[in-house]
Amino acid sequence: MNHDSDRPRHVPVLLRRADEILGPALESGGVLVDATLGLGGHAEHFLRTYPAIHLIGLDRDTEALRLAGERLEPFADRITLVHTRYDGLPGALRQAGLPERGSVRAVLMDLGVSSMQLDEAERGFAYSVDAPLDMRMDPTADLTAADVLNTYSHGDLARILKTYGEERFAGRIASEILRRRAQRPFTTSAQLVELLYDAIPAATRRTGGHPAKRTFQALRIEVNRELESLEAAVPAALAALEVGGRIVVMSYQSLEDKVVKQIFAQASASRTPLDLPVELPGMGPEFAILTRGAEKASETEIEENPRAAPVRMRAAERIQAAG
């Protein structure tokens, strides 16, 4: 696979806005952690724009790391690429010879499925084409979507579909999964899509979007442990920032955005006990929120890059050293 042929399909989301927010922290150099490197579109921009920075790029996808490494070859002396999930950030910093706390000027987290993963049918992320039920962002990981469908209990399947997919018919779908897998194990996405068309009432199918969307999202989150990874990754990223350091997180579904919102809210709250009338010295907020709520892509950007439509961006700046 030639990385040059991949470039046109990889359009970095909210690139200009991410630069507006992170740029002030990077003008004098320092370390930028791209915790979701993907094909390196955001990383390439920041390396070109801020010649004094060093980039630490993380990705769980070995093929993405290879392609990003080729793309970023002109900056080879200014990059450190690490095969890990974004919650592996502390270990990546240690690998680069940096402390886990207070050593980074900026962190970028562009969550969700990468363009490459969506575009390669054999990865099994898209319900629009028949493919193996894989859905692993890290091809070296053990658990696949087929494993989940073929081995999980009815209760676990229903819980995953309801919690991660916000699926109204989670119990009915779980029952149908158990019935069909007893006859034939699930191996391809077409089998699952057929089941979902049968299990979800016709009235809902006509008004609720593609019937497979929520189930595929739920399976992907379960296979890749996305939410539990995110719950560990965001606090680790905040801890890594120096005073004046900034973080941008881009989410693509409500469950991710809720995690980020809650962690940012806690980090930007005063640590003075509520019953005291004045702020105690050193107990003020450690972070300031830089966005008003969750920012969305403009209509123009969505027109140019439809995958930007669901994005929700939140950003924060460290204003006080950790207590």
N, C-alpha and C positions, 0 to 999 in steps of 0.2 A: 504494500500500500504506500503510495506516494503522498507525503504530507502536503505538497503543493496543491494537489487535486482536492484536498480536504478543506483548504482555507476558505473558498467561497461559501461553503455551507455553514461555516462557524462564524456567526455574527455575535460579538460580545454584547450582552444585555446591559443597558443603562451605563455604557462606558463613560460618556461625557459627565454624567452626574456623579459617578463613582470617582472620577478624577477631580471634580470640583470639591468633593468632600475629603478625599485622602491626600490630594496634592499639597495642601498647606503643611501636612505632617511630614512630607517626603522631600520638600525642596532642598533641605540641607543634608540629605542622605539618610542613612540608617537602613534598617531591615524592614522589608515588606513581606508578610506571609500571605501567599495566595493558597488558602486552605482547600480550595477546590480547583485545581489547576486546569483540568479539562484539556482542551487543545491549545491552551496558552494565549488566547486572544487578549484577555485583560493583561496578563503578565507582559506580553510583548509591548503593549502600549506604555505601561508604566516604566519598563526598562529603557525604552527609547526616550521617554519624556523626562525622566529623572536619572541622569547618568551617574549620580553618586550613590544610588541605592544598591543593596544586595537583596535578591529575591530568594525566599525559601518557598518552593512549590510542593504542595502535597496532593496526591491523588491515590485512590485505592485501585484505580484501573491501570494495569501495567501497560496496555496498549496506548492509552491516553498519555502516560508518562513518556513513552517512547516517541510518540509523534510530537508532543510538546518539546521534548529535548531537541529534536531536529529543528523545530521552528525557532527555538531560542538559542541555537548554536552560536550565533553572532555574539551572544552575551555569556558565553560559557564560563568565563572567569568571574561572573557576578551572580551565578545561580547555584542553588543547592536543591536538587530534586529528591523527594523522599516518597517511597511507596508506603502509604498509610492512609487510614481514614482521617477525617478532620479532627476527631477526638484524639488522634495521635500527635497533636501539635506539641505537647511538652517534650515527647521523645524526639521529635524532629528538631526542636531547638537544641536539645542536648547533643544530638548528632552533629549539629552545626557549630558546636562549641559555645553555645549561649545559655545563659540562665533561663529558667522557665518563667521567671517573673521580671517584669520591668526592662526587657531587652529589645522590644520591637516598637517600631514607629507606626506601623499600620498593618491591619489585617483585613483581607477581603474574603468573604465566603459567598459563593454563588451556588446555592443549593439546588437540589433536584437532579434530574437526569440530563446528562450532557447531550449536545447535538450528535456527537458520534454514536453514543449508545442508542439514541432514538433512530438514527439513520441506518444502523446495521441490523437488518431484520433478524439475523440469527441470534441476537442477544435477547430477543423475546420481550422487549419492553412495550412494543406497539401492538395494540389489539386489532389494528386494521390489516395486518398481514399474518398469514399462518407461519409459525416458527416454533422452535423448541421452547418449552416453558422454563426458561432460565432465569432472567432478570437479575443476575448478579452484576453489580458494579465492579466488583473485584473478581475476575475470572478464576483466581486461585482459591476463593472461599468455597466451603463445602455445600452449604444449603442453597437449593434452587427452588423456584416456584413450584416445580413438579413435586419436589419433596414435601413441601407444605401441603399441597392438595392431596397427596397420596398417603400421608402419614399422620397429619394432625387430627385430633378428636373433633367431634361436632362442636363442642363447647369452645375449643380454641379457634376453630375456623370462624364461628359466628362472632366471637369477640374481636378477632382481627378485622373482619369485614365491617363490623359496626364501628369500632374505634378508629381504625386507620382509613377506612373508606367512607365512613359516615353513610353506610348502606342501610336503607330502611328494611330491606328484605334479607338481612344477613342470615337469620335462622332458616328461612326457606332455601336459600342458596346453599347453605352448609348441608342441609339434609339431602339436597339433590347431588351435591359433590360426593357424599358418602354412598348414595345409591349407585351412582354411575361408576365410581372407582371400584366397586365390588365386581363389576362386570368387566371393566377395562381400565387400567391405570391411566392417569392423565400424562400425556407426553407433549402435546402441542397446544398452541393458543387457540386454534380453531375449535378444538373440543370444548374448551372453557367458554368461548364466545357463544357457541351453540347452546350450551347449558344455560347461560345467562339470558339469552333470548327466550328460552322456554320457561325459566323460573321467575322472571320479572314480568308482572302483568302488562298487557298490551297498552293500557291507558298510560302507565308510567313511562313505558318505552317511547311513546309518542311525544311526551312533554319533558322528559328528564334528561335529554342528551343521550349519548351512546350508553347502552346498558352495561357495557364492560368497563367503562371508565373508572368507576369507584372500586370495583373489585381488583382491577389491575394495579391501581394505586396502592390499595391495602397490601397486596402481595409483595409489591416492590419494597414498601416500607418495612415489612416483616423480614423479607429475605436479606435486606441490607442493614437492618437494625438502625434505620435512619434517625428516628426520633430519640432513641436512647443515646446514640452517638452525638446528636446535636445538643442534647441536654448536658453532656459533658464537655463538648467542644467550645460552646460559647463562653462559659465561665473560664475555661483555660485560655481562650483568646483574650478576654478582658484582663486576666491576670498577667499576660505577657506584655501588655502595653506599658510604655513609659508614660510619664506625665506629658501631656500634649499629644500623645499617640491616639490614633483614630481607628475605628472599626466600621466596616460596611457589611451588612448581611442582606442578601437577596433571597427571598423565599418564593415558592411557587404554589403553595397550597396552604390552607388556613391552619392546619395543625403545626406546620413548621413556624409560621408567622406568630402563632400564639406562644410557642416556646420562647422565641426571640423576644417578643414583647414583654413577657413576664420577667425574663432574666435582666433585660435592660431596665425595666421599671425598678427592680430591686437594687440594681447597681447605681441608679441615679437618685435613690431615696436617701434622706438624711438618716444617719445612724444614731442621732441623739434620741433618747427615750421620749416617747410622745407626751409624757406628763410633765416634761421640763419646759419652761417658758422661753428659754434661749438656746441657741445652738452651742453645743459644747465644742471647745477647740479641738480641731482634728477629727471631729465626728460628722462633718458635713458630707455631702454626696461625693463619691469617688469619680462619678461620671456625669457628663451633661449630654442630654439627647440632642442630636443635630438635625433630626427630621421631625416634621409635624405629623405625627401618626406614621402610617406606612405610605411611602411615596410610590406612585405607579408610573408606568411608562406612558409617554405621550401618544396621542393618536398617530402622529407621524411615525414614531419609532415602531409602533405595532404594525403599521402598514408596511414598513420596510422589513420588519422582522416579527412575524406573527407569534413566535415563541416568547416574545416579551409581554404578551397580553396578560398573563396571570401574575407577573412579578410584583412583589411587595418589598420595598427597600426600607431598612431601618439603619440608623447610624448613631454612633456615640463617640465622645472624646473623654479620655482620662484627664480629670482636672485636679486630682489629688492622689498622692501616693497611697498605696494600700496600707491600712493600719496594722 
